[in-house]
Amino acid sequence: MILTALDNAQAYAALHPGFNAALAFLRTGDCATLPPGKHTIVGERLFVLIAADAGRGRAAAPLEAHRRYIDIQMVVDGIDTMGWRPIADCHKPRGQFDAAKDILFFDDEPTTWFDVAAGTLAVFFPNDAHAPLAGDGRPKKAVVKLAVEW
Protein backbone atom coordinates (compact mmCIF):
# COMPACT_ATOMS: atom_id res chain seq x y z
CA MET A 1 0.00 0.00 0.00
CA ILE A 2 1.16 3.52 -0.77
CA LEU A 3 -0.26 6.73 0.66
CA THR A 4 1.05 9.89 -0.99
CA ALA A 5 0.12 13.26 -2.37
CA LEU A 6 -0.51 13.34 -6.11
CA ASP A 7 2.38 15.82 -6.41
CA ASN A 8 4.76 13.17 -4.99
CA ALA A 9 3.35 10.09 -6.72
CA GLN A 10 5.80 10.16 -9.61
CA ALA A 11 8.39 8.65 -7.24
CA TYR A 12 6.46 5.35 -7.52
CA ALA A 13 6.05 5.30 -11.32
CA ALA A 14 8.70 2.61 -11.81
CA LEU A 15 6.62 0.08 -9.85
CA HIS A 16 4.35 -0.71 -12.81
CA PRO A 17 4.50 0.08 -16.55
CA GLY A 18 1.02 1.65 -16.44
CA PHE A 19 1.65 4.00 -13.52
CA ASN A 20 2.84 6.87 -15.73
CA ALA A 21 -0.38 6.80 -17.75
CA ALA A 22 -2.50 6.56 -14.59
CA LEU A 23 -0.70 9.47 -12.93
CA ALA A 24 -0.82 11.57 -16.09
CA PHE A 25 -4.59 11.08 -16.19
CA LEU A 26 -4.98 12.02 -12.54
CA ARG A 27 -2.93 15.18 -13.10
CA THR A 28 -4.70 16.30 -16.29
CA GLY A 29 -7.98 14.38 -16.46
CA ASP A 30 -9.92 17.03 -14.52
CA CYS A 31 -11.52 14.47 -12.23
CA ALA A 32 -13.39 17.24 -10.42
CA THR A 33 -15.65 17.84 -13.42
CA LEU A 34 -16.02 14.29 -14.75
CA PRO A 35 -19.51 12.87 -14.22
CA PRO A 36 -19.96 9.78 -12.05
CA GLY A 37 -19.31 6.47 -13.74
CA LYS A 38 -16.65 4.61 -15.67
CA HIS A 39 -14.27 6.45 -18.00
CA THR A 40 -11.89 4.55 -20.22
CA ILE A 41 -8.25 5.61 -20.37
CA VAL A 42 -6.56 2.60 -22.03
CA GLY A 43 -9.34 0.07 -22.67
CA GLU A 44 -9.82 -2.44 -19.89
CA ARG A 45 -6.17 -2.12 -18.87
CA LEU A 46 -6.65 1.33 -17.36
CA PHE A 47 -9.89 3.08 -16.50
CA VAL A 48 -11.28 5.34 -13.81
CA LEU A 49 -14.45 5.16 -11.76
CA ILE A 50 -15.73 8.55 -10.57
CA ALA A 51 -18.03 8.47 -7.56
CA ALA A 52 -19.26 10.55 -4.63
CA ASP A 53 -20.68 7.84 -2.39
CA ALA A 54 -21.65 8.31 1.24
CA GLY A 55 -19.30 7.00 3.88
CA ARG A 56 -20.50 3.91 5.74
CA GLY A 57 -18.58 4.29 8.98
CA ARG A 58 -15.86 1.92 10.14
CA ALA A 59 -18.21 -0.83 11.32
CA ALA A 60 -20.00 -1.04 7.95
CA ALA A 61 -16.97 -0.71 5.62
CA PRO A 62 -15.74 -4.24 4.86
CA LEU A 63 -12.25 -5.05 3.75
CA GLU A 64 -12.02 -5.87 0.06
CA ALA A 65 -9.26 -7.08 -2.24
CA HIS A 66 -8.74 -7.40 -5.98
CA ARG A 67 -6.64 -9.78 -8.07
CA ARG A 68 -6.68 -8.34 -11.61
CA TYR A 69 -6.44 -4.64 -10.80
CA ILE A 70 -4.38 -2.30 -8.67
CA ASP A 71 -6.58 0.40 -7.10
CA ILE A 72 -5.32 3.96 -7.17
CA GLN A 73 -7.90 5.79 -5.08
CA MET A 74 -7.56 9.56 -5.22
CA VAL A 75 -9.82 11.82 -3.21
CA VAL A 76 -10.91 14.74 -5.37
CA ASP A 77 -13.02 16.53 -2.76
CA GLY A 78 -13.56 15.88 0.93
CA ILE A 79 -11.92 13.22 3.09
CA ASP A 80 -12.21 9.44 2.86
CA THR A 81 -11.39 7.33 5.88
CA MET A 82 -9.92 3.99 4.81
CA GLY A 83 -8.79 0.84 6.51
CA TRP A 84 -5.96 -1.54 5.56
CA ARG A 85 -4.77 -5.01 6.42
CA PRO A 86 -2.31 -7.30 4.62
CA ILE A 87 -4.31 -9.89 2.72
CA ALA A 88 -2.03 -12.58 4.19
CA ASP A 89 -3.54 -11.70 7.60
CA CYS A 90 -7.15 -11.98 6.39
CA HIS A 91 -8.69 -15.27 7.46
CA LYS A 92 -12.44 -14.58 7.25
CA PRO A 93 -13.48 -14.33 3.59
CA ARG A 94 -17.09 -13.28 3.07
CA GLY A 95 -18.12 -15.71 0.35
CA GLN A 96 -16.08 -16.53 -2.74
CA PHE A 97 -13.96 -14.33 -4.98
CA ASP A 98 -16.20 -12.74 -7.63
CA ALA A 99 -14.06 -12.99 -10.78
CA ALA A 100 -16.50 -10.94 -12.88
CA LYS A 101 -16.27 -8.00 -10.45
CA ASP A 102 -12.67 -8.73 -9.38
CA ILE A 103 -13.50 -8.52 -5.69
CA LEU A 104 -13.42 -10.54 -2.50
CA PHE A 105 -14.77 -9.16 0.79
CA PHE A 106 -13.52 -10.10 4.24
CA ASP A 107 -15.03 -9.99 7.72
CA ASP A 108 -11.60 -9.35 9.24
CA GLU A 109 -10.97 -5.94 10.80
CA PRO A 110 -8.44 -3.48 9.36
CA THR A 111 -5.23 -3.22 11.36
CA THR A 112 -4.75 0.41 10.32
CA TRP A 113 -7.16 3.31 9.77
CA PHE A 114 -6.22 6.56 8.03
CA ASP A 115 -7.78 9.64 6.47
CA VAL A 116 -7.15 10.45 2.82
CA ALA A 117 -7.64 14.14 2.04
CA ALA A 118 -8.28 15.79 -1.32
CA GLY A 119 -5.23 15.64 -3.58
CA THR A 120 -3.98 12.50 -1.85
CA LEU A 121 -4.06 8.99 -3.21
CA ALA A 122 -3.90 5.52 -1.73
CA VAL A 123 -2.58 2.72 -3.91
CA PHE A 124 -3.71 -0.81 -3.11
CA PHE A 125 -2.04 -3.82 -4.70
CA PRO A 126 -3.54 -7.33 -4.80
CA ASN A 127 -1.84 -8.13 -1.48
CA ASP A 128 -3.59 -5.20 0.24
CA ALA A 129 -7.05 -5.64 1.70
CA HIS A 130 -8.66 -2.22 2.04
CA ALA A 131 -11.84 -0.71 3.42
CA PRO A 132 -12.75 2.53 1.61
CA LEU A 133 -15.59 4.85 2.56
CA ALA A 134 -15.20 4.16 6.28
CA GLY A 135 -15.87 7.76 7.30
CA ASP A 136 -19.11 9.67 7.58
CA GLY A 137 -18.66 12.19 4.77
CA ARG A 138 -19.39 12.03 1.07
CA PRO A 139 -15.99 12.29 -0.64
CA LYS A 140 -15.71 12.61 -4.39
CA LYS A 141 -13.18 10.06 -5.59
CA ALA A 142 -11.41 8.94 -8.72
CA VAL A 143 -10.64 5.23 -8.45
CA VAL A 144 -8.19 4.30 -11.17
CA LYS A 145 -8.19 0.59 -11.98
CA LEU A 146 -4.79 -0.45 -13.33
CA ALA A 147 -4.50 -3.99 -14.71
CA VAL A 148 -1.81 -6.01 -12.95
CA GLU A 149 -1.07 -7.75 -16.27
CA TRP A 150 -0.16 -4.76 -18.42
BELDAHU-V441219 format. One record per backbone hydrogen bond with DSSP energy under -1.0 kcal/mol. NH is the residue of the N-H (numbers start at 1). CO is the residue of the C=O. If there is no record, write none. Layout:
NH/CO, NH/CO
This chain:
2/123, 4/121, 6/119, 8/5, 11/8, 12/9, 13/10, 15/12, 16/13, 19/16, 22/18, 23/19, 24/20, 25/21, 26/22, 27/23, 28/24, 29/25, 33/30, 37/50, 39/48, 41/46, 42/46, 45/42, 47/145, 48/39, 49/143, 50/37, 51/141, 55/137, 56/133, 57/135, 61/58, 64/130, 65/104, 70/146, 71/124, 72/144, 73/122, 74/142, 75/120, 76/140, 77/140, 80/116, 82/114, 83/131, 84/112, 85/129, 87/127, 89/86, 90/87, 94/105, 95/93, 98/103, 102/98, 103/98, 104/65, 106/63, 107/92, 111/84, 112/84, 114/82, 116/80, 119/75, 120/117, 121/4, 122/73, 123/2, 124/71, 128/125, 129/85, 130/64, 131/83, 134/81, 140/77, 141/51, 142/74, 143/49, 144/72, 145/47, 146/70, 147/45, 148/68, 150/148
